[in-house]
Structures are given as structure tokens and as C-alpha cells.
Amino acid sequence: MTSAAGLAGLVLAAGRGSRLRPLTDTTPKPLLTVGGVTLLDAALARLAPAVDISPGTVSVNAHWLADQIVAHVGDRAFVSVEEPEALGTAGAVGQLRDWLAGRDLLIANGDVWYDGPIDVESFVSGWDGLRARLLVVAEPERADFDGGWKFAGLSLLPWSIARTLEPVPSGLYEVVWSKTEVDLVPTDVTFIDCGTVEDLARARELAGAD
């Protein structure tokens, strides 16, 4: 169960996307489109079944070409601009500590695509609220966790852990997931981390004309 303060959402959208150059020289990775929808808008829609989309309940972090992220998000969510450097996935949470104000956090990567719906409501409702919970896919050749599981872009982080994170460059895998017991939730939905030109093209092909 979530903390008494409730649940907030975060879309991670600060990365440089260097492997997607030259596309990301002028466009932030989360504003690239798949199936005619930006990856950022798809991530916000993914959070919507569990968290009201508003500046008080959802944050988007930004660094590379942050002004474009700010303009695109508008008044739909709170934008946490990271300067002078990107803070990574854990540092991003650390910078949002005051904004979180005791709430647990549902985190969606802003650069991923799924070839099918993700049951976010069940992902949240079945959580014990004590451990980080991660959506995973079976990918033994690129596994992040024992058993051949690869992280698939959606996670839950309890306030008890979020409040310990500092606003310094750091990653959730390095400072949380690899050091604590985590709750892995498998999905059969095809998951694509759109981090390379080839993977973005594969997502677009599966989604149809972009």
C-alpha cells in the first residue's frame, strides 16, 4: 500500500540521448515521436490511471534542451529543471524531495515504448509499499537482475527510500536497486528502450507510420 501522503508521478526526461544523434541535437529524446505521439506524452498517459496529471501530482525532469520540455509540458505537470548538470535517475528524485512531501513515487522513463497496454493500476495496487517495484521483461542476454530479467521502464519507489536520495548525479540502479531487495513484476508486452536510432526505428515500425 502507498504511504499515507499518497502517490506522485515522475517522468524521466532529462537525458542527452547521445546515441540518437543527430536527431537529438535539436530535439530532446522524449519529444521524438512513435506512432504520432511523443514519448513524453505516452509516458504521461501511462501514469494517468494511477496518478492525476497535474503540477501538484506529476513532475517531469529536464536538462538537455530543457526549454523545449518546459514548453511542451506547459501547465500539465511540474517541470524540475536540472542545472548545471543532469542528476541521473536517483539525483532527479533527490531534487524533488520537498515537492514529494512524503509521497511514494511512480516513475516512468520518458524514452520507452510498449507494443501494447501496461496494467499500471494493478502494478500500483499490488505493491507492498516497502520495496522498490520494477516492471521487467525476460531478456537474458541483456539482463539487469538474476533470472534473466531486464528493467522495462516503470518503477515504484517508496518515500522511505526517496527521502534518502540526494540531488547529486546518481542512478537508481546503483544506489537503490542493486543494494536492496526489489519486487520484480514481469510483463509479456514487447518493450523497446528507444535509446538508439535502430531501436527507435523498430518501435516506429511496430507502431505503424509515424
Number of C-alpha atoms within 10 A of each C-alpha: 14 19 15 9 12 16 24 26 28 29 26 24 30 28 22 19 21 13 14 18 14 11 14 19 14 11 18 25 30 27 19 17 19 23 15 12 12 17 23 27 16 19 24 25 13 19 22 15 14 19 21 17 20 15 16 14 20 26 26 26 28 27 22 24 17 21 13 16 24 19 10 14 18 12 12 17 21 20 22 22 22 19 11 7 12 21 25 20 24 22 22 29 32 22 19 19 19 10 17 24 13 19 23 26 25 24 24 24 21 28 28 24 25 17 13 11 9 15 12 17 14 11 18 19 12 11 17 13 18 19 19 24 24 22 20 25 21 17 14 13 9 11 15 16 16 8 10 14 20 22 22 24 22 23 22 26 25 23 23 15 14 22 18 11 21 17 18 17 14 19 17 18 14 11 14 18 18 12 10 11 12 16 18 18 18 15 14 11 14 15 19 17 17 25 15 14 13 12 16 20 14 15 23 18 13 13 16 11 9 12
